[in-house]
Amino acid sequence: MPRLVSLYIRQTIIGFLLSAAFVALLLHLNVANLWHLVTHVSGGWLAVALLFVFNGIVFSGVQFGIAVMSMARNEDDGTRGRFLPERVRELAEVPVPIAVPVRDRRPPPR
C-alpha cells in the first residue's frame, strides 16, 4: 500500500476517534441539554450517529491536513517546516515615492 494511502487511513482513524471522544464528551457534559434530547426522542440515536459521522469527517480532514502540512521540509537546515524565530530579520522602513497629481485651483468653467 502506498505511504500516502496508509497515512490517510491512519489520520482518518485518528479523526474518527477524536470525533467519538468529542461526541461522548458532549453527551456526558450534557451541553445544551443534548443528553435529554437524545434519550427522550425516538430518533435520538440517529442524531448521535450523524453527529459522530459528520464530526469524524471534519476531524479526520483537519488531522490529515495537519499531517501533510507538517511534512514540509526545508532543504537547507532540515527543520521540517518549524518556525525558527532567530532567523527572522529586522524590518526596516523604506521610503516609497508616490506621484501625486497637481490639482488645478481654478474654478471649473461654466
Backbone hydrogen bonds in HBPLUS format (Angstrom, degrees):
<---DONOR---> <-ACCEPTOR-->    atom                        ^
c    i                          cat <-CA-CA->   ^        H-A-AA   ^      H-
h    n   atom  resd res      DA  || num        DHA   H-A  angle D-A-AA Bond
n    s   type  num  typ     dist DA aas  dist angle  dist       angle   num
A0006-SER N   A0002-PRO O   3.11 MM   4  6.45 164.0  2.13 155.4 159.7     1
A0007-LEU N   A0003-ARG O   2.88 MM   4  6.03 149.2  1.97 143.7 152.8     2
A0008-TYR N   A0004-LEU O   2.92 MM   4  6.13 154.9  1.99 142.8 149.5     3
A0009-ILE N   A0005-VAL O   2.93 MM   4  6.20 161.2  1.96 152.2 156.8     4
A0010-ARG N   A0006-SER O   2.97 MM   4  6.06 161.4  2.01 143.5 149.0     5
A0011-GLN N   A0007-LEU O   2.94 MM   4  6.12 162.2  1.98 150.4 155.2     6
A0012-THR N   A0008-TYR O   2.89 MM   4  6.02 147.1  2.00 144.5 153.9     7
A0013-ILE N   A0009-ILE O   2.97 MM   4  6.21 157.7  2.02 149.5 154.7     8
A0014-ILE N   A0010-ARG O   3.05 MM   4  6.31 158.2  2.09 145.8 151.9     9
A0015-GLY N   A0011-GLN O   2.90 MM   4  6.06 154.3  1.97 140.9 148.2    10
A0016-PHE N   A0012-THR O   2.95 MM   4  6.21 156.0  2.01 150.2 155.7    11
A0017-LEU N   A0013-ILE O   2.95 MM   4  6.17 146.8  2.06 145.0 154.5    12
A0018-LEU N   A0014-ILE O   2.92 MM   4  6.19 155.1  1.98 148.3 155.2    13
A0019-SER N   A0015-GLY O   2.92 MM   4  6.16 145.4  2.04 138.2 148.5    14
A0020-ALA N   A0016-PHE O   2.93 MM   4  6.14 152.8  2.00 140.8 147.3    15
A0021-ALA N   A0017-LEU O   3.00 MM   4  6.28 158.3  2.05 147.5 153.1    16
A0022-PHE N   A0018-LEU O   2.86 MM   4  6.04 154.1  1.93 145.3 153.1    17
A0023-VAL N   A0019-SER O   2.87 MM   4  6.07 167.4  1.89 155.9 158.2    18
A0024-ALA N   A0020-ALA O   2.93 MM   4  6.01 160.4  1.97 145.0 151.2    19
A0025-LEU N   A0021-ALA O   2.90 MM   4  6.02 151.2  1.98 142.0 150.1    20
A0026-LEU N   A0022-PHE O   2.86 MM   4  6.14 152.6  1.94 146.5 154.4    21
A0027-LEU N   A0023-VAL O   2.94 MM   4  6.19 160.5  1.98 151.1 155.6    22
A0028-HIS N   A0024-ALA O   2.81 MM   4  5.93 156.8  1.87 145.5 152.9    23
A0029-LEU N   A0025-LEU O   2.91 MM   4  5.92 163.8  1.94 147.8 151.8    24
A0031-VAL N   A0026-LEU O   3.24 MM   5  5.60 161.3  2.27 153.8 158.8    25
A0030-ASN N   A0027-LEU O   3.25 MM   3  4.92 144.7  2.38  91.0 101.2    26
A0033-ASN N   A0030-ASN O   3.19 MM   3  5.02 144.6  2.33 126.9 117.6    27
A0034-LEU N   A0031-VAL O   3.03 MM   3  5.67 144.3  2.16 116.6 124.5    28
A0037-LEU N   A0033-ASN O   3.18 MM   4  6.47 159.6  2.23 146.8 152.7    29
A0038-VAL N   A0034-LEU O   2.90 MM   4  6.06 161.0  1.93 154.5 159.1    30
A0039-THR N   A0035-TRP O   3.00 MM   4  6.10 160.2  2.04 149.5 154.6    31
A0040-HIS N   A0036-HIS O   3.07 MM   4  5.95 137.7  2.25 144.4 152.9    32
A0044-GLY N   A0041-VAL O   3.28 MM   3  5.25 157.7  2.33 114.0 111.9    33
A0046-LEU N   A0043-GLY O   3.14 MM   3  5.40 130.5  2.40 102.2 114.6    34
A0047-ALA N   A0043-GLY O   3.35 MM   4  6.78 149.2  2.46 145.2 153.2    35
A0048-VAL N   A0044-GLY O   3.10 MM   4  6.46 156.0  2.16 150.1 156.0    36
A0049-ALA N   A0045-TRP O   2.95 MM   4  6.14 155.7  2.01 142.7 149.7    37
A0050-LEU N   A0046-LEU O   2.89 MM   4  6.09 161.8  1.92 150.1 154.6    38
A0051-LEU N   A0047-ALA O   2.90 MM   4  6.01 154.0  1.97 143.0 150.9    39
A0052-PHE N   A0048-VAL O   2.91 MM   4  6.09 155.9  1.96 146.4 152.7    40
A0053-VAL N   A0049-ALA O   2.90 MM   4  6.14 164.2  1.92 150.5 154.7    41
A0054-PHE N   A0050-LEU O   2.91 MM   4  5.92 172.3  1.91 152.0 154.5    42
A0055-ASN N   A0051-LEU O   3.06 MM   4  5.93 156.6  2.12 138.6 145.8    43
A0056-GLY N   A0052-PHE O   2.85 MM   4  5.85 142.9  1.98 137.9 149.2    44
A0057-ILE N   A0053-VAL O   2.93 MM   4  6.25 148.5  2.03 147.1 154.8    45
A0058-VAL N   A0054-PHE O   3.15 MM   4  6.39 161.9  2.18 144.5 148.7    46
A0059-PHE N   A0055-ASN O   2.79 MM   4  5.91 171.9  1.79 154.3 157.1    47
A0060-SER N   A0056-GLY O   2.89 MM   4  5.82 157.6  1.94 142.5 149.1    48
A0061-GLY N   A0057-ILE O   3.07 MM   4  6.11 152.3  2.15 139.2 146.8    49
A0062-VAL N   A0058-VAL O   2.98 MM   4  6.24 159.6  2.02 152.6 158.1    50
A0063-GLN N   A0059-PHE O   2.87 MM   4  5.96 157.5  1.92 143.8 150.8    51
A0064-PHE N   A0060-SER O   2.90 MM   4  6.00 158.0  1.94 145.1 150.4    52
A0065-GLY N   A0061-GLY O   2.94 MM   4  6.10 155.4  2.00 142.5 149.8    53
A0066-ILE N   A0062-VAL O   2.92 MM   4  6.15 158.4  1.96 151.6 156.8    54
A0067-ALA N   A0063-GLN O   3.01 MM   4  6.22 158.1  2.06 144.4 150.6    55
A0068-VAL N   A0064-PHE O   2.90 MM   4  6.11 159.6  1.94 152.0 156.9    56
A0069-MET N   A0065-GLY O   2.94 MM   4  6.04 166.0  1.96 149.4 153.8    57
A0070-SER N   A0066-ILE O   2.97 MM   4  6.02 141.3  2.12 142.5 152.2    58
A0071-MET N   A0068-VAL O   3.12 MM   3  5.31 157.5  2.17 105.5 112.4    59
A0078-GLY N   A0074-ASN O   3.13 MM   4  5.31 148.3  2.23 143.7 149.2    60
A0082-ARG N   A0079-THR O   3.37 MM   3  5.69 159.3  2.42 109.8 115.7    61
A0087-ARG N   A0084-LEU O   3.13 MM   3  5.81 160.4  2.17 119.7 125.3    62
A0088-VAL N   A0085-PRO O   3.24 MM   3  5.42 165.1  2.26 107.9 112.5    63
